[in-house]
């Protein structure tokens, strides 16, 4: 049984790899931003070419949405900071939950859970912007509320300690 890691050791190993996963996700967001911008520029070129041959007005909302979302994905840390400031009135230094009287094992599990929620929050934030970019091309119903739910939910999940504190203070939980 000596070689079998405990659940806490597995969580600590997962926690140690989360910063690398966040870097990977941010790099993927930059790459997606470049792809969205290149796609938008290509669509603008096609619209310009077809405008000479067609008398009908062409739709610019798809390429324009892709261009804006691509720029947002490239400038993701600044956009995320602005969204955080909008929701919490501060860009960094969120309120941290410090459980008193709890064991250090519980504190370690809580810290790992917060790190995992931050990773999920970043993914949800990026997914919200991607959903918003696809709305211009496909025009699916219910897409804007879904995109906004991902964006706002991603910011709330990233700052899960502050979100828990706000819900506790709002609803009177102790």
C-alpha positions in Angstrom: 0.0 0.0 0.0 3.0 2.3 0.3 3.1 3.0 -3.5 -0.6 4.0 -3.7 -1.1 7.7 -3.6 -3.8 9.2 -1.4 -6.6 11.4 -2.8 -4.9 14.5 -1.3 -1.6 13.6 -3.1 -3.5 13.2 -6.4 -5.2 16.6 -5.9 -1.8 18.2 -5.1 -0.3 16.7 -8.3 -3.3 18.0 -10.3 -2.9 21.4 -8.6 0.7 21.6 -9.6 -0.2 21.1 -13.3 -3.0 23.7 -13.4 -0.7 26.7 -14.2 0.6 24.8 -17.3 -3.0 24.0 -18.3 -3.9 27.7 -18.0 -1.0 28.6 -20.2 -2.1 26.1 -22.7 -5.6 27.4 -22.7 -4.4 31.0 -23.1 -2.2 30.0 -26.0 -5.2 28.3 -27.6 -7.2 31.5 -27.1 -4.5 33.5 -28.9 -4.4 31.0 -31.7 -8.2 31.1 -32.0 -8.1 34.9 -32.1 -5.7 34.8 -35.0 -7.9 32.2 -36.8 -11.0 34.3 -36.3 -9.3 37.5 -37.5 -7.9 35.7 -40.6 -11.3 34.2 -41.3 -13.0 37.6 -41.0 -10.5 39.2 -43.3 -11.0 36.5 -45.9 -14.8 36.9 -45.6 -14.4 40.7 -46.0 -12.4 40.0 -49.2 -15.1 37.7 -50.5 -17.8 40.3 -49.8 -15.7 43.0 -51.6 -15.3 40.7 -54.6 -19.0 39.8 -54.8 -20.2 43.3 -54.3 -19.0 44.2 -57.8 -21.1 41.3 -59.3 -24.2 41.5 -57.0 -26.9 44.1 -56.7 -28.1 42.7 -53.4 -26.7 44.0 -50.1 -24.3 41.7 -48.4 -24.3 40.9 -44.7 -21.3 42.2 -42.7 -22.3 41.1 -39.2 -20.6 37.6 -39.5 -17.2 38.9 -40.5 -17.4 41.9 -38.2 -18.4 39.7 -35.3 -15.5 37.4 -36.0 -13.1 40.3 -36.2 -14.2 41.7 -32.9 -14.1 38.4 -31.1 -10.7 37.5 -32.6 -9.3 40.8 -31.3 -10.9 40.0 -27.9 -9.3 36.6 -27.8 -5.9 38.0 -28.6 -6.3 40.6 -25.9 -7.9 38.0 -23.5 -6.1 39.0 -20.2 -7.2 42.6 -20.6 -10.8 41.7 -21.5 -10.9 39.3 -18.5 -9.6 41.9 -16.2 -12.2 44.4 -17.5 -15.0 41.9 -16.9 -13.7 41.2 -13.4 -13.6 44.9 -12.7 -17.1 45.3 -14.0 -18.5 42.5 -11.7 -16.4 43.0 -8.6 -15.2 46.7 -8.8 -11.6 45.6 -8.6 -9.3 44.0 -11.1 -7.2 41.8 -8.8 -6.8 40.9 -5.2 -10.1 39.2 -4.8 -11.5 38.4 -1.3 -10.2 35.0 -0.3 -12.1 32.6 1.9 -10.0 31.6 4.8 -11.7 28.8 6.7 -10.7 29.0 10.4 -10.6 26.0 12.6 -10.5 23.6 9.7 -7.8 21.0 9.1 -4.9 21.7 6.8 -6.1 18.7 4.6 -9.5 20.5 4.1 -7.7 23.7 3.3 -5.5 21.9 0.7 -8.6 20.3 -0.9 -10.3 23.7 -0.9 -7.3 25.4 -2.6 -7.2 22.7 -5.3 -10.9 23.0 -5.9 -10.6 26.8 -6.3 -7.8 26.3 -8.8 -9.9 23.8 -10.8 -12.8 26.3 -10.8 -10.5 29.0 -12.1 -9.5 26.8 -14.9 -13.2 26.0 -15.7 -13.9 29.8 -15.5 -11.3 30.6 -18.1 -12.6 27.9 -20.4 -16.2 29.1 -20.0 -15.2 32.7 -20.6 -13.4 31.8 -23.9 -16.3 29.6 -24.9 -18.7 32.4 -24.4 -16.8 34.6 -26.8 -16.6 31.8 -29.4 -20.4 31.3 -29.2 -20.8 35.0 -29.7 -18.6 35.0 -32.8 -20.6 32.1 -34.4 -23.9 34.0 -33.9 -23.0 36.3 -36.8 -22.6 33.5 -39.3 -25.4 31.1 -38.3 -27.9 33.3 -36.5 -29.1 30.6 -34.1 -31.8 31.4 -31.6 -31.0 31.8 -28.0 -27.3 32.3 -28.7 -26.8 35.7 -27.1 -28.1 34.7 -23.6 -26.1 31.5 -23.8 -22.9 33.4 -24.7 -23.5 36.0 -22.0 -24.1 33.2 -19.5 -20.8 31.6 -20.4 -18.9 34.9 -20.2 -20.5 36.1 -16.9 -20.4 32.5 -15.4 -16.8 32.2 -16.4 -15.8 35.3 -14.5 -17.9 34.2 -11.5 -16.3 30.7 -11.6 -12.8 32.2 -11.9 -13.5 34.2 -8.7 -15.3 31.4 -6.9 -14.2 32.5 -3.4 -15.7 36.0 -3.9 -18.8 34.6 -5.5 -19.4 32.3 -2.5 -18.9 35.2 -0.2 -21.4 37.3 -2.1 -24.0 34.6 -2.1 -23.4 34.0 1.6 -23.8 37.7 2.4 -26.8 38.1 0.2 -28.8 35.2 1.4 -27.6 35.3 5.1 -25.8 32.0 5.2 -23.1 31.6 7.8 
